Amino acid sequence: MKASDLREKQIDELQKELVAVRKEQFNLRMQQGSGQMVRPHLFGEANKNIARIKTVITEKKRASENS
């Protein structure tokens, strides 16, 4: 997931994407807790995607306030 791709989306689409990534993160955390974690790199990737989405949402909100 690239930030440039995220910037093309609307805020409501980004919030839906954020919920989906958080659900994925939760599922990964549950797998890790039960010892089933096969690909631990996905946990870090989910964290980075959450941060990217939140950053773009903040940028869009600030841009709309300044306009």
CHARMM-style PDB file with segment names, atoms N, HN, CA, C and O in Angstrom:
ATOM      1  N   MET     1       0.841  -1.166   0.000  1.00  0.00      PROA
ATOM      2  CA  MET     1       0.000   0.000   0.000  1.00  0.00      PROA
ATOM      3  C   MET     1       0.890   1.235   0.000  1.00  0.00      PROA
ATOM      4  O   MET     1       1.720   1.411   0.891  1.00  0.00      PROA
ATOM      5  N   LYS     2       0.714   2.080  -0.997  1.00  0.00      PROA
ATOM      6  HN  LYS     2       0.039   1.936  -1.721  1.00  0.00      PROA
ATOM      7  CA  LYS     2       1.519   3.284  -1.112  1.00  0.00      PROA
ATOM      8  C   LYS     2       0.722   4.498  -0.667  1.00  0.00      PROA
ATOM      9  O   LYS     2      -0.498   4.552  -0.828  1.00  0.00      PROA
ATOM     10  N   ALA     3       1.422   5.462  -0.108  1.00  0.00      PROA
ATOM     11  HN  ALA     3       2.412   5.418   0.023  1.00  0.00      PROA
ATOM     12  CA  ALA     3       0.768   6.684   0.340  1.00  0.00      PROA
ATOM     13  C   ALA     3       0.185   7.443  -0.847  1.00  0.00      PROA
ATOM     14  O   ALA     3      -0.861   8.078  -0.711  1.00  0.00      PROA
ATOM     15  N   SER     4       0.831   7.393  -1.993  1.00  0.00      PROA
ATOM     16  HN  SER     4       1.681   6.878  -2.102  1.00  0.00      PROA
ATOM     17  CA  SER     4       0.308   8.089  -3.172  1.00  0.00      PROA
ATOM     18  C   SER     4      -1.029   7.503  -3.608  1.00  0.00      PROA
ATOM     19  O   SER     4      -1.905   8.238  -4.065  1.00  0.00      PROA
ATOM     20  N   ASP     5      -1.199   6.191  -3.473  1.00  0.00      PROA
ATOM     21  HN  ASP     5      -0.488   5.594  -3.102  1.00  0.00      PROA
ATOM     22  CA  ASP     5      -2.478   5.565  -3.790  1.00  0.00      PROA
ATOM     23  C   ASP     5      -3.543   5.973  -2.783  1.00  0.00      PROA
ATOM     24  O   ASP     5      -4.706   6.159  -3.141  1.00  0.00      PROA
ATOM     25  N   LEU     6      -3.147   6.110  -1.540  1.00  0.00      PROA
ATOM     26  HN  LEU     6      -2.203   5.959  -1.250  1.00  0.00      PROA
ATOM     27  CA  LEU     6      -4.090   6.493  -0.490  1.00  0.00      PROA
ATOM     28  C   LEU     6      -4.554   7.933  -0.649  1.00  0.00      PROA
ATOM     29  O   LEU     6      -5.698   8.255  -0.326  1.00  0.00      PROA
ATOM     30  N   ARG     7      -3.683   8.796  -1.141  1.00  0.00      PROA
ATOM     31  HN  ARG     7      -2.754   8.534  -1.403  1.00  0.00      PROA
ATOM     32  CA  ARG     7      -4.031  10.204  -1.290  1.00  0.00      PROA
ATOM     33  C   ARG     7      -5.112  10.416  -2.346  1.00  0.00      PROA
ATOM     34  O   ARG     7      -5.770  11.457  -2.347  1.00  0.00      PROA
ATOM     35  N   GLU     8      -5.306   9.467  -3.228  1.00  0.00      PROA
ATOM     36  HN  GLU     8      -4.772   8.622  -3.227  1.00  0.00      PROA
ATOM     37  CA  GLU     8      -6.328   9.572  -4.260  1.00  0.00      PROA
ATOM     38  C   GLU     8      -7.719   9.253  -3.726  1.00  0.00      PROA
ATOM     39  O   GLU     8      -8.717   9.565  -4.376  1.00  0.00      PROA
ATOM     40  N   LYS     9      -7.796   8.636  -2.552  1.00  0.00      PROA
ATOM     41  HN  LYS     9      -6.985   8.382  -2.025  1.00  0.00      PROA
ATOM     42  CA  LYS     9      -9.083   8.233  -1.984  1.00  0.00      PROA
ATOM     43  C   LYS     9      -9.675   9.339  -1.125  1.00  0.00      PROA
ATOM     44  O   LYS     9      -8.970  10.239  -0.668  1.00  0.00      PROA
ATOM     45  N   GLN    10     -10.985   9.253  -0.916  1.00  0.00      PROA
ATOM     46  HN  GLN    10     -11.557   8.522  -1.288  1.00  0.00      PROA
ATOM     47  CA  GLN    10     -11.695  10.188  -0.047  1.00  0.00      PROA
ATOM     48  C   GLN    10     -11.519   9.762   1.406  1.00  0.00      PROA
ATOM     49  O   GLN    10     -11.097   8.639   1.684  1.00  0.00      PROA
ATOM     50  N   ILE    11     -11.845  10.664   2.332  1.00  0.00      PROA
ATOM     51  HN  ILE    11     -12.188  11.576   2.107  1.00  0.00      PROA
ATOM     52  CA  ILE    11     -11.652  10.387   3.756  1.00  0.00      PROA
ATOM     53  C   ILE    11     -12.491   9.196   4.214  1.00  0.00      PROA
ATOM     54  O   ILE    11     -12.012   8.372   4.992  1.00  0.00      PROA
ATOM     55  N   ASP    12     -13.735   9.092   3.744  1.00  0.00      PROA
ATOM     56  HN  ASP    12     -14.125   9.761   3.112  1.00  0.00      PROA
ATOM     57  CA  ASP    12     -14.577   7.973   4.178  1.00  0.00      PROA
ATOM     58  C   ASP    12     -14.042   6.635   3.672  1.00  0.00      PROA
ATOM     59  O   ASP    12     -14.151   5.622   4.364  1.00  0.00      PROA
ATOM     60  N   GLU    13     -13.467   6.627   2.474  1.00  0.00      PROA
ATOM     61  HN  GLU    13     -13.379   7.449   1.913  1.00  0.00      PROA
ATOM     62  CA  GLU    13     -12.843   5.404   1.959  1.00  0.00      PROA
ATOM     63  C   GLU    13     -11.615   5.036   2.785  1.00  0.00      PROA
ATOM     64  O   GLU    13     -11.362   3.861   3.049  1.00  0.00      PROA
ATOM     65  N   LEU    14     -10.859   6.050   3.188  1.00  0.00      PROA
ATOM     66  HN  LEU    14     -11.065   7.005   2.973  1.00  0.00      PROA
ATOM     67  CA  LEU    14      -9.669   5.818   4.004  1.00  0.00      PROA
ATOM     68  C   LEU    14     -10.045   5.261   5.375  1.00  0.00      PROA
ATOM     69  O   LEU    14      -9.353   4.395   5.910  1.00  0.00      PROA
ATOM     70  N   GLN    15     -11.137   5.758   5.938  1.00  0.00      PROA
ATOM     71  HN  GLN    15     -11.699   6.462   5.503  1.00  0.00      PROA
ATOM     72  CA  GLN    15     -11.560   5.260   7.239  1.00  0.00      PROA
ATOM     73  C   GLN    15     -12.023   3.802   7.143  1.00  0.00      PROA
ATOM     74  O   GLN    15     -11.791   3.022   8.067  1.00  0.00      PROA
ATOM     75  N   LYS    16     -12.670   3.428   6.044  1.00  0.00      PROA
ATOM     76  HN  LYS    16     -12.859   4.061   5.294  1.00  0.00      PROA
ATOM     77  CA  LYS    16     -13.053   2.036   5.835  1.00  0.00      PROA
ATOM     78  C   LYS    16     -11.814   1.158   5.685  1.00  0.00      PROA
ATOM     79  O   LYS    16     -11.763   0.041   6.198  1.00  0.00      PROA
ATOM     80  N   GLU    17     -10.819   1.679   4.975  1.00  0.00      PROA
ATOM     81  HN  GLU    17     -10.860   2.587   4.558  1.00  0.00      PROA
ATOM     82  CA  GLU    17      -9.558   0.953   4.804  1.00  0.00      PROA
ATOM     83  C   GLU    17      -8.854   0.784   6.150  1.00  0.00      PROA
ATOM     84  O   GLU    17      -8.268  -0.263   6.426  1.00  0.00      PROA
ATOM     85  N   LEU    18      -8.916   1.819   6.980  1.00  0.00      PROA
ATOM     86  HN  LEU    18      -9.392   2.669   6.757  1.00  0.00      PROA
ATOM     87  CA  LEU    18      -8.297   1.763   8.307  1.00  0.00      PROA
ATOM     88  C   LEU    18      -8.945   0.685   9.165  1.00  0.00      PROA
ATOM     89  O   LEU    18      -8.250  -0.057   9.860  1.00  0.00      PROA
ATOM     90  N   VAL    19     -10.260   0.594   9.122  1.00  0.00      PROA
ATOM     91  HN  VAL    19     -10.824   1.197   8.558  1.00  0.00      PROA
ATOM     92  CA  VAL    19     -10.966  -0.441   9.885  1.00  0.00      PROA
ATOM     93  C   VAL    19     -10.556  -1.827   9.396  1.00  0.00      PROA
ATOM     94  O   VAL    19     -10.347  -2.734  10.202  1.00  0.00      PROA
ATOM     95  N   ALA    20     -10.441  -1.992   8.085  1.00  0.00      PROA
ATOM     96  HN  ALA    20     -10.611  -1.255   7.431  1.00  0.00      PROA
ATOM     97  CA  ALA    20     -10.061  -3.288   7.526  1.00  0.00      PROA
ATOM     98  C   ALA    20      -8.647  -3.690   7.956  1.00  0.00      PROA
ATOM     99  O   ALA    20      -8.401  -4.849   8.291  1.00  0.00      PROA
ATOM    100  N   VAL    21      -7.734  -2.741   7.944  1.00  0.00      PROA
ATOM    101  HN  VAL    21      -7.934  -1.800   7.672  1.00  0.00      PROA
ATOM    102  CA  VAL    21      -6.351  -3.041   8.332  1.00  0.00      PROA
ATOM    103  C   VAL    21      -6.267  -3.324   9.830  1.00  0.00      PROA
ATOM    104  O   VAL    21      -5.483  -4.171  10.258  1.00  0.00      PROA
ATOM    105  N   ARG    22      -7.068  -2.623  10.626  1.00  0.00      PROA
ATOM    106  HN  ARG    22      -7.705  -1.936  10.279  1.00  0.00      PROA
ATOM    107  CA  ARG    22      -7.074  -2.898  12.067  1.00  0.00      PROA
ATOM    108  C   ARG    22      -7.638  -4.281  12.363  1.00  0.00      PROA
ATOM    109  O   ARG    22      -7.166  -4.957  13.278  1.00  0.00      PROA
ATOM    110  N   LYS    23      -8.642  -4.710  11.601  1.00  0.00      PROA
ATOM    111  HN  LYS    23      -9.025  -4.161  10.859  1.00  0.00      PROA
ATOM    112  CA  LYS    23      -9.166  -6.069  11.767  1.00  0.00      PROA
ATOM    113  C   LYS    23      -8.098  -7.098  11.407  1.00  0.00      PROA
ATOM    114  O   LYS    23      -7.941  -8.116  12.082  1.00  0.00      PROA
ATOM    115  N   GLU    24      -7.372  -6.812  10.331  1.00  0.00      PROA
ATOM    116  HN  GLU    24      -7.500  -5.986   9.782  1.00  0.00      PROA
ATOM    117  CA  GLU    24      -6.280  -7.702   9.931  1.00  0.00      PROA
ATOM    118  C   GLU    24      -5.219  -7.770  11.026  1.00  0.00      PROA
ATOM    119  O   GLU    24      -4.706  -8.845  11.336  1.00  0.00      PROA
ATOM    120  N   GLN    25      -4.893  -6.614  11.609  1.00  0.00      PROA
ATOM    121  HN  GLN    25      -5.310  -5.741  11.357  1.00  0.00      PROA
ATOM    122  CA  GLN    25      -3.907  -6.563  12.686  1.00  0.00      PROA
ATOM    123  C   GLN    25      -4.392  -7.381  13.884  1.00  0.00      PROA
ATOM    124  O   GLN    25      -3.615  -8.116  14.495  1.00  0.00      PROA
ATOM    125  N   PHE    26      -5.667  -7.252  14.214  1.00  0.00      PROA
ATOM    126  HN  PHE    26      -6.298  -6.655  13.718  1.00  0.00      PROA
ATOM    127  CA  PHE    26      -6.230  -8.009  15.327  1.00  0.00      PROA
ATOM    128  C   PHE    26      -6.126  -9.508  15.066  1.00  0.00      PROA
ATOM    129  O   PHE    26      -5.728 -10.270  15.947  1.00  0.00      PROA
ATOM    130  N   ASN    27      -6.484  -9.928  13.858  1.00  0.00      PROA
ATOM    131  HN  ASN    27      -6.807  -9.309  13.142  1.00  0.00      PROA
ATOM    132  CA  ASN    27      -6.393 -11.348  13.514  1.00  0.00      PROA
ATOM    133  C   ASN    27      -4.961 -11.856  13.593  1.00  0.00      PROA
ATOM    134  O   ASN    27      -4.719 -12.975  14.047  1.00  0.00      PROA
ATOM    135  N   LEU    28      -4.019 -11.042  13.157  1.00  0.00      PROA
ATOM    136  HN  LEU    28      -4.215 -10.133  12.789  1.00  0.00      PROA
ATOM    137  CA  LEU    28      -2.607 -11.437  13.243  1.00  0.00      PROA
ATOM    138  C   LEU    28      -2.176 -11.561  14.705  1.00  0.00      PROA
ATOM    139  O   LEU    28      -1.427 -12.468  15.067  1.00  0.00      PROA
ATOM    140  N   ARG    29      -2.659 -10.641  15.535  1.00  0.00      PROA
ATOM    141  HN  ARG    29      -3.268  -9.904  15.240  1.00  0.00      PROA
ATOM    142  CA  ARG    29      -2.316 -10.687  16.954  1.00  0.00      PROA
ATOM    143  C   ARG    29      -2.877 -11.946  17.616  1.00  0.00      PROA
ATOM    144  O   ARG    29      -2.226 -12.556  18.464  1.00  0.00      PROA
ATOM    145  N   MET    30      -4.089 -12.325  17.218  1.00  0.00      PROA
ATOM    146  HN  MET    30      -4.618 -11.830  16.529  1.00  0.00      PROA
ATOM    147  CA  MET    30      -4.694 -13.545  17.770  1.00  0.00      PROA
ATOM    148  C   MET    30      -3.927 -14.787  17.301  1.00  0.00      PROA
ATOM    149  O   MET    30      -3.732 -15.725  18.074  1.00  0.00      PROA
ATOM    150  N   GLN    31      -3.498 -14.790  16.053  1.00  0.00      PROA
ATOM    151  HN  GLN    31      -3.657 -14.028  15.425  1.00  0.00      PROA
ATOM    152  CA  GLN    31      -2.695 -15.916  15.550  1.00  0.00      PROA
ATOM    153  C   GLN    31      -1.375 -16.004  16.306  1.00  0.00      PROA
ATOM    154  O   GLN    31      -0.919 -17.091  16.660  1.00  0.00      PROA
ATOM    155  N   GLN    32      -0.774 -14.854  16.545  1.00  0.00      PROA
ATOM    156  HN  GLN    32      -1.144 -13.971  16.257  1.00  0.00      PROA
ATOM    157  CA  GLN    32       0.501 -14.835  17.255  1.00  0.00      PROA
ATOM    158  C   GLN    32       0.322 -15.348  18.679  1.00  0.00      PROA
ATOM    159  O   GLN    32       1.165 -16.086  19.189  1.00  0.00      PROA
ATOM    160  N   GLY    33      -0.765 -14.963  19.312  1.00  0.00      PROA
ATOM    161  HN  GLY    33      -1.451 -14.364  18.898  1.00  0.00      PROA
ATOM    162  CA  GLY    33      -1.023 -15.383  20.683  1.00  0.00      PROA
ATOM    163  C   GLY    33      -1.278 -16.872  20.811  1.00  0.00      PROA
ATOM    164  O   GLY    33      -0.942 -17.481  21.827  1.00  0.00      PROA
ATOM    165  N   SER    34      -1.873 -17.459  19.779  1.00  0.00      PROA
ATOM    166  HN  SER    34      -2.146 -16.964  18.954  1.00  0.00      PROA
ATOM    167  CA  SER    34      -2.164 -18.886  19.830  1.00  0.00      PROA
ATOM    168  C   SER    34      -1.034 -19.733  19.254  1.00  0.00      PROA
ATOM    169  O   SER    34      -1.141 -20.959  19.204  1.00  0.00      PROA
ATOM    170  N   GLY    35       0.047 -19.091  18.821  1.00  0.00      PROA
ATOM    171  HN  GLY    35       0.134 -18.095  18.863  1.00  0.00      PROA
ATOM    172  CA  GLY    35       1.195 -19.823  18.312  1.00  0.00      PROA
ATOM    173  C   GLY    35       1.067 -20.248  16.865  1.00  0.00      PROA
ATOM    174  O   GLY    35       1.855 -21.075  16.405  1.00  0.00      PROA
ATOM    175  N   GLN    36       0.107 -19.714  16.129  1.00  0.00      PROA
ATOM    176  HN  GLN    36      -0.533 -19.042  16.502  1.00  0.00      PROA
ATOM    177  CA  GLN    36      -0.097 -20.101  14.740  1.00  0.00      PROA
ATOM    178  C   GLN    36       0.601 -19.175  13.753  1.00  0.00      PROA
ATOM    179  O   GLN    36       0.546 -19.414  12.546  1.00  0.00      PROA
ATOM    180  N   MET    37       1.239 -18.147  14.227  1.00  0.00      PROA
ATOM    181  HN  MET    37       1.283 -17.953  15.207  1.00  0.00      PROA
ATOM    182  CA  MET    37       1.809 -17.123  13.350  1.00  0.00      PROA
ATOM    183  C   MET    37       2.817 -17.735  12.392  1.00  0.00      PROA
ATOM    184  O   MET    37       3.864 -18.236  12.803  1.00  0.00      PROA
ATOM    185  N   VAL    38       2.487 -17.685  11.122  1.00  0.00      PROA
ATOM    186  HN  VAL    38       1.637 -17.278  10.788  1.00  0.00      PROA
ATOM    187  CA  VAL    38       3.359 -18.254  10.105  1.00  0.00      PROA
ATOM    188  C   VAL    38       4.252 -17.179   9.499  1.00  0.00      PROA
ATOM    189  O   VAL    38       5.427 -17.425   9.225  1.00  0.00      PROA
ATOM    190  N   ARG    39       3.693 -15.978   9.288  1.00  0.00      PROA
ATOM    191  HN  ARG    39       2.739 -15.778   9.510  1.00  0.00      PROA
ATOM    192  CA  ARG    39       4.445 -14.893   8.658  1.00  0.00      PROA
ATOM    193  C   ARG    39       4.452 -13.664   9.573  1.00  0.00      PROA
ATOM    194  O   ARG    39       3.592 -12.794   9.434  1.00  0.00      PROA
ATOM    195  N   PRO    40       5.394 -13.580  10.491  1.00  0.00      PROA
ATOM    196  CA  PRO    40       5.399 -12.486  11.460  1.00  0.00      PROA
ATOM    197  C   PRO    40       5.684 -11.114  10.849  1.00  0.00      PROA
ATOM    198  O   PRO    40       5.405 -10.102  11.492  1.00  0.00      PROA
ATOM    199  N   HSD    41       6.223 -11.044   9.645  1.00  0.00      PROA
ATOM    200  HN  HSD    41       6.449 -11.866   9.123  1.00  0.00      PROA
ATOM    201  CA  HSD    41       6.497  -9.758   9.014  1.00  0.00      PROA
ATOM    202  C   HSD    41       5.209  -9.001   8.687  1.00  0.00      PROA
ATOM    203  O   HSD    41       5.236  -7.783   8.514  1.00  0.00      PROA
ATOM    204  N   LEU    42       4.093  -9.705   8.602  1.00  0.00      PROA
ATOM    205  HN  LEU    42       4.070 -10.695   8.743  1.00  0.00      PROA
ATOM    206  CA  LEU    42       2.826  -9.061   8.283  1.00  0.00      PROA
ATOM    207  C   LEU    42       2.338  -8.155   9.410  1.00  0.00      PROA
ATOM    208  O   LEU    42       1.595  -7.204   9.166  1.00  0.00      PROA
ATOM    209  N   PHE    43       2.753  -8.446  10.642  1.00  0.00      PROA
ATOM    210  HN  PHE    43       3.357  -9.218  10.840  1.00  0.00      PROA
ATOM    211  CA  PHE    43       2.348  -7.619  11.773  1.00  0.00      PROA
ATOM    212  C   PHE    43       2.947  -6.220  11.650  1.00  0.00      PROA
ATOM    213  O   PHE    43       2.249  -5.224  11.840  1.00  0.00      PROA
ATOM    214  N   GLY    44       4.224  -6.147  11.338  1.00  0.00      PROA
ATOM    215  HN  GLY    44       4.791  -6.956  11.184  1.00  0.00      PROA
ATOM    216  CA  GLY    44       4.882  -4.858  11.138  1.00  0.00      PROA
ATOM    217  C   GLY    44       4.325  -4.122   9.934  1.00  0.00      PROA
ATOM    218  O   GLY    44       4.194  -2.899   9.949  1.00  0.00      PROA
ATOM    219  N   GLU    45       3.999  -4.872   8.891  1.00  0.00      PROA
ATOM    220  HN  GLU    45       4.106  -5.866   8.878  1.00  0.00      PROA
ATOM    221  CA  GLU    45       3.430  -4.279   7.689  1.00  0.00      PROA
ATOM    222  C   GLU    45       2.058  -3.659   7.987  1.00  0.00      PROA
ATOM    223  O   GLU    45       1.737  -2.583   7.482  1.00  0.00      PROA
ATOM    224  N   ALA    46       1.261  -4.334   8.798  1.00  0.00      PROA
ATOM    225  HN  ALA    46       1.522  -5.209   9.207  1.00  0.00      PROA
ATOM    226  CA  ALA    46      -0.049  -3.805   9.175  1.00  0.00      PROA
ATOM    227  C   ALA    46       0.104  -2.520   9.980  1.00  0.00      PROA
ATOM    228  O   ALA    46      -0.646  -1.565   9.776  1.00  0.00      PROA
ATOM    229  N   ASN    47       1.070  -2.493  10.889  1.00  0.00      PROA
ATOM    230  HN  ASN    47       1.679  -3.268  11.055  1.00  0.00      PROA
ATOM    231  CA  ASN    47       1.321  -1.276  11.683  1.00  0.00      PROA
ATOM    232  C   ASN    47       1.699  -0.106  10.786  1.00  0.00      PROA
ATOM    233  O   ASN    47       1.228   1.013  10.989  1.00  0.00      PROA
ATOM    234  N   LYS    48       2.541  -0.359   9.804  1.00  0.00      PROA
ATOM    235  HN  LYS    48       2.924  -1.268   9.639  1.00  0.00      PROA
ATOM    236  CA  LYS    48       2.968   0.700   8.887  1.00  0.00      PROA
ATOM    237  C   LYS    48       1.802   1.185   8.032  1.00  0.00      PROA
ATOM    238  O   LYS    48       1.682   2.380   7.763  1.00  0.00      PROA
ATOM    239  N   ASN    49       0.943   0.258   7.604  1.00  0.00      PROA
ATOM    240  HN  ASN    49       1.041  -0.713   7.822  1.00  0.00      PROA
ATOM    241  CA  ASN    49      -0.211   0.654   6.804  1.00  0.00      PROA
ATOM    242  C   ASN    49      -1.174   1.513   7.618  1.00  0.00      PROA
ATOM    243  O   ASN    49      -1.740   2.475   7.100  1.00  0.00      PROA
ATOM    244  N   ILE    50      -1.359   1.168   8.881  1.00  0.00      PROA
ATOM    245  HN  ILE    50      -0.899   0.386   9.302  1.00  0.00      PROA
ATOM    246  CA  ILE    50      -2.218   1.971   9.756  1.00  0.00      PROA
ATOM    247  C   ILE    50      -1.648   3.384   9.881  1.00  0.00      PROA
ATOM    248  O   ILE    50      -2.388   4.364   9.803  1.00  0.00      PROA
ATOM    249  N   ALA    51      -0.351   3.484  10.072  1.00  0.00      PROA
ATOM    250  HN  ALA    51       0.250   2.687  10.135  1.00  0.00      PROA
ATOM    251  CA  ALA    51       0.289   4.794  10.204  1.00  0.00      PROA
ATOM    252  C   ALA    51       0.152   5.594   8.913  1.00  0.00      PROA
ATOM    253  O   ALA    51      -0.101   6.798   8.964  1.00  0.00      PROA
ATOM    254  N   ARG    52       0.313   4.954   7.765  1.00  0.00      PROA
ATOM    255  HN  ARG    52       0.519   3.976   7.724  1.00  0.00      PROA
ATOM    256  CA  ARG    52       0.167   5.643   6.481  1.00  0.00      PROA
ATOM    257  C   ARG    52      -1.249   6.190   6.310  1.00  0.00      PROA
ATOM    258  O   ARG    52      -1.437   7.338   5.909  1.00  0.00      PROA
ATOM    259  N   ILE    53      -2.231   5.362   6.615  1.00  0.00      PROA
ATOM    260  HN  ILE    53      -2.078   4.429   6.941  1.00  0.00      PROA
ATOM    261  CA  ILE    53      -3.619   5.775   6.442  1.00  0.00      PROA
ATOM    262  C   ILE    53      -3.947   6.936   7.370  1.00  0.00      PROA
ATOM    263  O   ILE    53      -4.583   7.903   6.952  1.00  0.00      PROA
ATOM    264  N   LYS    54      -3.521   6.848   8.616  1.00  0.00      PROA
ATOM    265  HN  LYS    54      -3.005   6.062   8.956  1.00  0.00      PROA
ATOM    266  CA  LYS    54      -3.787   7.928   9.568  1.00  0.00      PROA
ATOM    267  C   LYS    54      -3.117   9.227   9.123  1.00  0.00      PROA
ATOM    268  O   LYS    54      -3.695  10.304   9.270  1.00  0.00      PROA
ATOM    269  N   THR    55      -1.919   9.131   8.588  1.00  0.00      PROA
ATOM    270  HN  THR    55      -1.449   8.256   8.469  1.00  0.00      PROA
ATOM    271  CA  THR    55      -1.200  10.314   8.116  1.00  0.00      PROA
ATOM    272  C   THR    55      -1.951  10.981   6.975  1.00  0.00      PROA
ATOM    273  O   THR    55      -2.099  12.203   6.963  1.00  0.00      PROA
ATOM    274  N   VAL    56      -2.421  10.198   6.024  1.00  0.00      PROA
ATOM    275  HN  VAL    56      -2.300   9.206   6.035  1.00  0.00      PROA
ATOM    276  CA  VAL    56      -3.138  10.758   4.880  1.00  0.00      PROA
ATOM    277  C   VAL    56      -4.466  11.369   5.320  1.00  0.00      PROA
ATOM    278  O   VAL    56      -4.860  12.419   4.812  1.00  0.00      PROA
ATOM    279  N   ILE    57      -5.162  10.723   6.260  1.00  0.00      PROA
ATOM    280  HN  ILE    57      -4.842   9.870   6.672  1.00  0.00      PROA
ATOM    281  CA  ILE    57      -6.416  11.283   6.773  1.00  0.00      PROA
ATOM    282  C   ILE    57      -6.153  12.641   7.424  1.00  0.00      PROA
ATOM    283  O   ILE    57      -6.904  13.591   7.204  1.00  0.00      PROA
ATOM    284  N   THR    58      -5.097  12.733   8.219  1.00  0.00      PROA
ATOM    285  HN  THR    58      -4.487  11.961   8.398  1.00  0.00      PROA
ATOM    286  CA  THR    58      -4.752  13.992   8.875  1.00  0.00      PROA
ATOM    287  C   THR    58      -4.402  15.063   7.845  1.00  0.00      PROA
ATOM    288  O   THR    58      -4.810  16.216   7.989  1.00  0.00      PROA
ATOM    289  N   GLU    59      -3.651  14.694   6.810  1.00  0.00      PROA
ATOM    290  HN  GLU    59      -3.319  13.758   6.693  1.00  0.00      PROA
ATOM    291  CA  GLU    59      -3.296  15.645   5.753  1.00  0.00      PROA
ATOM    292  C   GLU    59      -4.549  16.184   5.074  1.00  0.00      PROA
ATOM    293  O   GLU    59      -4.663  17.385   4.830  1.00  0.00      PROA
ATOM    294  N   LYS    60      -5.483  15.298   4.772  1.00  0.00      PROA
ATOM    295  HN  LYS    60      -5.391  14.322   4.970  1.00  0.00      PROA
ATOM    296  CA  LYS    60      -6.703  15.710   4.086  1.00  0.00      PROA
ATOM    297  C   LYS    60      -7.563  16.599   4.971  1.00  0.00      PROA
ATOM    298  O   LYS    60      -8.149  17.568   4.491  1.00  0.00      PROA
ATOM    299  N   LYS    61      -7.643  16.280   6.256  1.00  0.00      PROA
ATOM    300  HN  LYS    61      -7.166  15.493   6.646  1.00  0.00      PROA
ATOM    301  CA  LYS    61      -8.435  17.116   7.178  1.00  0.00      PROA
ATOM    302  C   LYS    61      -7.812  18.509   7.309  1.00  0.00      PROA
ATOM    303  O   LYS    61      -8.535  19.505   7.310  1.00  0.00      PROA
ATOM    304  N   ARG    62      -6.504  18.590   7.417  1.00  0.00      PROA
ATOM    305  HN  ARG    62      -5.917  17.781   7.416  1.00  0.00      PROA
ATOM    306  CA  ARG    62      -5.846  19.887   7.528  1.00  0.00      PROA
ATOM    307  C   ARG    62      -5.995  20.692   6.247  1.00  0.00      PROA
ATOM    308  O   ARG    62      -6.152  21.911   6.297  1.00  0.00      PROA
ATOM    309  N   ALA    63      -5.949  20.028   5.105  1.00  0.00      PROA
ATOM    310  HN  ALA    63      -5.821  19.037   5.064  1.00  0.00      PROA
ATOM    311  CA  ALA    63      -6.102  20.724   3.827  1.00  0.00      PROA
ATOM    312  C   ALA    63      -7.515  21.297   3.684  1.00  0.00      PROA
ATOM    313  O   ALA    63      -7.701  22.390   3.149  1.00  0.00      PROA
ATOM    314  N   SER    64      -8.500  20.549   4.167  1.00  0.00      PROA
ATOM    315  HN  SER    64      -8.350  19.662   4.602  1.00  0.00      PROA
ATOM    316  CA  SER    64      -9.875  21.044   4.077  1.00  0.00      PROA
ATOM    317  C   SER    64     -10.125  22.195   5.057  1.00  0.00      PROA
ATOM    318  O   SER    64     -10.938  23.077   4.781  1.00  0.00      PROA
ATOM    319  N   GLU    65      -9.439  22.189   6.185  1.00  0.00      PROA
ATOM    320  HN  GLU    65      -8.778  21.473   6.409  1.00  0.00      PROA
ATOM    321  CA  GLU    65      -9.579  23.287   7.146  1.00  0.00      PROA
ATOM    322  C   GLU    65      -8.961  24.564   6.614  1.00  0.00      PROA
ATOM    323  O   GLU    65      -9.482  25.651   6.862  1.00  0.00      PROA
ATOM    324  N   ASN    66      -7.867  24.454   5.892  1.00  0.00      PROA
ATOM    325  HN  ASN    66      -7.444  23.571   5.691  1.00  0.00      PROA
ATOM    326  CA  ASN    66      -7.166  25.626   5.383  1.00  0.00      PROA
ATOM    327  C   ASN    66      -7.826  26.203   4.142  1.00  0.00      PROA
ATOM    328  O   ASN    66      -7.569  27.350   3.777  1.00  0.00      PROA
ATOM    329  N   SER    67      -8.659  25.432   3.505  1.00  0.00      PROA
ATOM    330  HN  SER    67      -8.868  24.500   3.801  1.00  0.00      PROA
ATOM    331  CA  SER    67      -9.309  25.905   2.272  1.00  0.00      PROA
ATOM    332  C   SER    67     -10.474  26.814   2.547  1.00  0.00      PROA
ATOM    333  OT1 SER    67     -11.119  27.291   1.613  1.00  0.00      PROA
TER     334      SER     67
END
